[in-house]
Amino acid sequence: MSTPRRLYVGPSLRRIRRDLGLTQADMASDLEVSASYIALLERNHRPLSAEMLLRLAQTYKLDMASLAGEATSDIAARIQVVLKDPMFADIDLPPLENADLTTNFPGVTEALLRLHAAYQQEHLALADRTAEARSGRADDAGDPVAESRRFLAAHRNCFPALDEAAEAISRSVAELGGLAAWLKDRHGLRTRRMPSEVMVGSLRRYDLHRREVLLDDALDAAGQQFQLASQIAYLDLAGQIDAALAGTPFSTEDGRRLARRALAAYAAAAVVMPYAAFARAAETRRYDIEGLSRQFGTSFEQTAHRLTTLQKPGQERVPFFFLRVDPAGNVSKRLDGAGFSFARHGGGCPLWSVHTAFRTPREIVRQWLELPDGQRFFSIARTVTAGGGGYGAPRIERAVAMVCAAEHADRLIYAQGFPDAPTPIGVACRLCHRAECTARSAPPIGRPILSDDIRRPTAPFAFADG
């Protein structure tokens, strides 16, 4: 008497379940079995019994022959196509091995299909970007903002030569009694505050004819100080700024100008917050940004920005990622020294508190973050205001965030006593495979979407299990 042939239908069962828009738990409930049993069937770890075959056919009105036939033919055909990709041309892949893969290792098969789908989409996107670059239309080609950001990132936003030169100026400024006194003593320049209507859209203007530095009187004390320091940077640190730019090719003159402006702002911050003194204070105050702001007479944003620059070799402090966004999520400043993954294009993750900080203006919002790869970070976010200075004057509200890796968080006053309960976030929806996320705006690449003919999930998209 011959032994009945065992029927393994894993890939076909998974395909049918997906077509019906069901999870493994949903199907298990319908068939009155455990979800783990459905998972074993789909992985070909259990054969399909005659009773289960009949129950499937009756419950979902299926053709039994389609289940009992060649269960892996469709998957095998797809794998066959994938393995014909030119990248596998030098590998000997006999058809029998392909059949064994789809029959005996459906999970590995699914992973391979998903990776290849993601690879194809990324390959096409790369081809599009390459074609655009050749035609001069690439996203970053000719983008001065992107060029400036790449320049700063290449140097980890740290320029020791500028720090040293600015520190020497800072000592002289302290001896003379302030930035305005220094400009008067060294350059014979008088500092004057003028009404906004006289400044005609300028925060600062260097009047060569009258030997004056004019400041908009709507600026607060921190803003005035920074603008005077910026003028000093342009007058006295131009050589060091040009030296920092030397050897870096820029495809646009605007890119070079923005990079030069960023270096002048860096130098201005270094004059107001000299490296050694500021770094010591940061450690002493445990990176209390508001406390440091009061000590150095700077704004919250100026202080937070300066903290990202403390990476002088041999004198490194906590490495930070810095981000500034507006209420619409547009990024106007980004500095990375913490290895924090952030999408250069498209929207960020809405679960990150920097996007909800606008609900509690000027309050620091703390949050532990966990990326899909398991990396953990600690984040603080707070709104900042630009403009204003008088009734009716326009104000711009933005939010800034500071992020450091989890291993540095205990050095921050903000992490003290704060429960380590991370929020799972993604780099961007298209790159995040968290299926249960209800904040998702787009499906991730390489994941089949379940139909909602039978079941509508709470998440915007439902994906196949396993």
ABEGO torsion letter per residue (X at the ends): XBBBBBBBAAAAAAAAAAAAGBBAAAAAAAAGBBAAAAAAAAAGABBBBAAAAAAAAAAAGBBAAAAABBAAAAAAAAAAAAAABAAAAABBBBAAAAAAAAAABAAAAAAAAAAAAAAAAAAAAAAAAAAAAAAGABAABGBAAAAAAAAAAAAGGBBAAAAAAAAAAAAAAAAAGEAAAAAAAAAGBBBBBBBAAAAGGBABBBBAAAGBBBBBAABBAAAAAAAAAAAAAAAAAAAAAAAAABGBBBABAAAAAAAAAAAAAAAAAAAABBAAAAAAAAAAAGGBAAAAAAAAGBBAAAAAAAAAABABBGABBBBBBBBBBBAAGBBABBBBAAGBBBBABEBBBAABAAAAAAABBGBBBBBBBBBAAGBBBBBBBBBBBBEEGBBGBBBBBBBBBBBBBAAAAAABAAABGBBBBBBBBBABAAABABAABAABABBBBGBBBBBAAABBBABABBBBBX
